[in-house]
C-alpha cells in the first residue's frame, strides 16, 4: 500500500465520495487498490467520439470539456469538468457502446482512473458505495440537471453568467469562451455582448 502512488490522493478521493454519502475507509482502500494516476497535457483527448468508454475518472487537477459534433462538423458542448468532478461517458460504459461525445483536456490534468467494470463490481459489493452511487446520480443527473434546464428558461443570460463566474472564479482564463457560452445556453456572440456590457459598467473588472 505504501508504494501505491494513489495513496497520496487518499484524502482527496475520500472528500469526493463523502461529498455525496459517507464512505468507509475500507471501501476507499479498495478503490485506491484498483486505481491509477493519469497525467494529461492540454489538448489531449481523454475519450474520442466513437470510442467505447472503459474507465471512469476523478479529476484531481485541471479542466476537461465534453462535446458533440454534428454531421456538418459543428461543435456542441455537453459539460465542463473541474477539480473533484467525476469524468467519463456513463452511457457508453454502461451499454458498452461507442461514445457520442468526446472528452478534451483544456487545462493540464491529473486524473485518478478506475476500470469501469471493476468499479461497478465494487459498488455492487459495498453498501456504502451503493449509497454514494445513488446520491451521485440523484445530485448530478436529476437535481442539478433540472436546475440548469429551469434556469436556462426562467433566468436572464446575464444572471446565469454572473452566477457562473462567481461560483468559479478565474474560470474564463481556464475554459474556452465557446464552451462557457454553450454551458450557459447562449451563443458565443451573446456571451461577448454580455461581457462587454459588464466591462463598460465596471471598467476595472478583469475579464
N, C-alpha and C positions, 0 to 999 in steps of 0.2 A: 504494500500500500504506500509506503514512504517514497518508492521510486516512481509512482504514478504521477505524471505532471498535472493531471486534472485535480489531484488532491489540493493543490494550491488554490483552486477555484471553489472549494467546498462551501465556504461562507456565501459566496455569490450564488451558487446553484441553490443552496438552501433558501436564500432570500427570495429567489424567483418562484420556487414552488410554494413556499409558505405565504406568499402574497395572495394566493388563491385558497389554500387549505393547508392545515398543519400536516407536515410530512415527517416521519420518524428519521432519526439518524441512520438507522439500519437501511431504510429504503434509499436514502441519499447515498450511502456507501455502495449499494448495489448499482445505482445509476452511474456513480463515478467509475466503478469497475468495468463498465461496458462502454464508456465514452472515450472520445479522443478530441484533441485540440486541432483546430484548423486556423491557419493564418492566411488571409486572402488580401491581395492588393486591390486598390481602387481600379475599377474597370473589369475586374474578374467576374465571371459568371458562376454563380453557385448552382443554378439549375437552368437548363435550357428549355425552350419551348419544344415539346415533342419528346423530352426525356422523362422517363418514369422515375419518380422520387423514391429513393431508397433510404433516406435519412431524415431525421428531424433535428433541428439545431436550436441552441440558445445563444443569442447574440450577446457576447460579453463586452465588446467594444466595436465601434464603427456604425455604419449605416448601410442598409440594404433596401432596395425598392423592388417591387414586383410589377410586371406589366404584360399586357397582351399586345399582339399585333393583328391588325385587320388584314383582310385579303389584299388590300391596297398598300399595306405596309405602314399604316398609321398606328401610332403607339397609344395604348390606353392604360392608364395607371390603375393599379389594384390596391396596393398597400405600401406604407412606409414602415420599416422596421428599425428600431433603435435599441440601445442597450437594455437588456432584460427581457426583450421580446422573444417569443418562440417563433422560429422561422422555418418555413417549408411548405410544400404542397400537400395538405392533408388529404384532399380528394384523390390526388394521384397515388399517394402511398396507400390509402385505404382500399382503393379499387384496383391497384396495381396496373394503372393505365398511364399513358403519356400525359404530362402536364400541359395545360392550355396556356400557362403563363411562365415567364422567366423570372429569375431572381438575380439581380445585378448588384454588385458591390459598388456603392458610390462614395464610400469613405473606408479606408483601410480597416479591415475587420478581423476580430478574433472570435471564433465560434467554438462552442462545445457541442460536438456532434454525436448522435446516437443512431445506430442501426434501427430503422423503424420497426421491423418485426420483433426484434429483441426488446425494444422499448415498450411496445404494446403488450407483449407477453408478460413483461414485468408489471405493468399497470394492472393487467388482469389477475395477477397473483397476489397483489398487495392492496388491501382495502384502503389504506391512506392515500395511495397513488390513484386509486379509482375515484376517491372523493376529490382529489386535486383535478383529475381529468374532467369530471362533471362540472366543477366550479369554473375551470378554464373555458370550457365550451360555452357555458351559460354567459360568462362575462364577455367574452370576445365575439361570439357568434350569435348571441341573442341580444343582450343588453346594449353593448357598445354599437353593434350593427344597427339596431333600431334607432338609437340615439342619433347616430350620424345621418341616417335616412330622414329622420324628422327634422333635424337642424337644416339640412340642405333645402327642405321645402319651406320651413317656417321662419328661418333666421336670415337676415341680410348677409350677403357675402362678406362685407367689411367686418361684421361682428364675428363671423366664423374665422376670418383671417386673424383678427386681433386676439381672439381666444387661443388660436393655434400657436402663434408666436409667443404668447405669454406662457403657455404650457411648455413650450420647447424653445427656450432662449437660444439664440445663435443658430437656429435651425436653417436659416436661409444661406448660411455660409457652408452648410454641410450637404444640403439636398438641392439638386437642380430645381429651378423655379417651376418648370413644367410639371414636375411630379407633385409639388405642393399645390399648384393650381388644380390639378386633377383630383387630389385628395380632398380639396375644399369644394369640389363640384362646380368649378368655374373654368373659363378658358385662360390661357397664359396672358392674353390681351387684357382680360378683365382684371387679373391679378396685378398686372403692370399699372393699370389705371388706379387701382385701389392704393397701391404702394406710393404712386406719385402724389395722389391727393393727401395721403397721410404725411408724406415728407414735406409737402407745401405748407401744411398746418403746423408741423413740428420740424422745422429745418435742422435742428440739432440732433434729431433722432437718427441713429445709424441703421441703415437698411441695406 
